[in-house]
């Protein structure tokens, strides 16, 4: 049993995390075995690189921590076994992990979320999961930036290459 001071510390820690979070997803994990939840935690840790967190906490602690924050929009969903997944960076990557897990374990249910201060429904979380992640977008952007430079370099070197081919062909004709 936690002491009052420990509970207050939990509330303070969660309040700080909710304040830093770019998104928070609320899930009902009822019916999911401990081993599967452990695998989910491991995947979140691995793929998040420290930017994602998954916590199971008492609803009363969650309600107190969410008060006066953006997460207060979804406190009505803190019923039954509740887990919160928090992202401090890429909201899409965490949504993908959770939606994939929910497909694998149908009893795992995403209840709601908060993204940039706005409450979102499970269907919107599913839509988020279909978007490219932040790393994918960065890769695409770099590719778009590099493509014109590559084409320009190829275009600039082409006349010299053509001249070299003509000289080489002429050299083969004379021998």
BELQUIUR-V95366 format. One record per residue. N is the residue number from 1. SS is DSSP state (H for helix, E for strand, - for the rest). NEAR is the number of other C-alpha atoms within 10 Angstrom. Layout:
N|SS|NEAR / N|SS|NEAR
This chain:
1|-|5 / 2|-|8 / 3|-|8 / 4|H|9 / 5|H|9 / 6|H|11 / 7|H|15 / 8|H|15 / 9|H|13 / 10|H|18 / 11|H|20 / 12|H|15 / 13|H|13 / 14|H|19 / 15|H|22 / 16|H|14 / 17|H|18 / 18|H|22 / 19|H|17 / 20|H|13 / 21|-|24 / 22|-|18 / 23|E|28 / 24|E|30 / 25|E|27 / 26|E|26 / 27|E|25 / 28|E|21 / 29|-|22 / 30|-|13 / 31|-|11 / 32|-|13 / 33|-|10 / 34|H|10 / 35|H|9 / 36|H|12 / 37|H|15 / 38|H|11 / 39|H|12 / 40|H|16 / 41|H|16 / 42|H|13 / 43|H|16 / 44|H|23 / 45|H|15 / 46|H|12 / 47|H|13 / 48|H|18 / 49|-|10 / 50|-|12 / 51|-|18 / 52|E|24 / 53|E|18 / 54|E|20 / 55|E|13 / 56|E|15 / 57|-|16 / 58|-|15 / 59|H|17 / 60|H|14 / 61|H|18 / 62|H|22 / 63|H|19 / 64|H|17 / 65|H|24 / 66|H|22 / 67|-|13 / 68|-|12 / 69|-|13 / 70|H|19 / 71|H|27 / 72|H|18 / 73|H|18 / 74|H|21 / 75|H|18 / 76|H|9 / 77|H|16 / 78|-|22 / 79|-|13 / 80|-|12 / 81|-|14 / 82|E|21 / 83|E|22 / 84|E|21 / 85|E|21 / 86|E|25 / 87|E|27 / 88|-|19 / 89|-|17 / 90|-|17 / 91|H|25 / 92|H|21 / 93|H|22 / 94|H|30 / 95|H|27 / 96|H|20 / 97|H|16 / 98|H|24 / 99|H|21 / 100|H|13 / 101|H|18 / 102|H|16 / 103|H|11 / 104|H|10 / 105|-|15 / 106|-|11 / 107|-|14 / 108|-|19 / 109|E|19 / 110|E|23 / 111|E|20 / 112|E|24 / 113|E|27 / 114|E|24 / 115|E|17 / 116|-|14 / 117|-|16 / 118|E|12 / 119|E|18 / 120|E|19 / 121|E|15 / 122|H|17 / 123|H|12 / 124|H|13 / 125|H|24 / 126|H|17 / 127|H|13 / 128|H|18 / 129|H|20 / 130|H|13 / 131|-|14 / 132|-|14 / 133|-|18 / 134|H|14 / 135|H|11 / 136|H|11 / 137|H|12 / 138|H|12 / 139|H|12 / 140|H|13 / 141|H|12 / 142|H|11 / 143|H|11 / 144|H|11 / 145|H|11 / 146|H|12 / 147|H|12 / 148|H|11 / 149|H|11 / 150|H|11 / 151|H|11 / 152|H|12 / 153|H|11 / 154|H|12 / 155|H|11 / 156|H|11 / 157|H|11 / 158|H|12 / 159|H|11 / 160|H|11 / 161|H|12 / 162|H|11 / 163|H|11 / 164|H|12 / 165|H|12 / 166|H|12 / 167|H|12 / 168|H|11 / 169|H|11 / 170|H|11 / 171|H|10 / 172|H|9 / 173|H|8 / 174|H|6 / 175|-|5
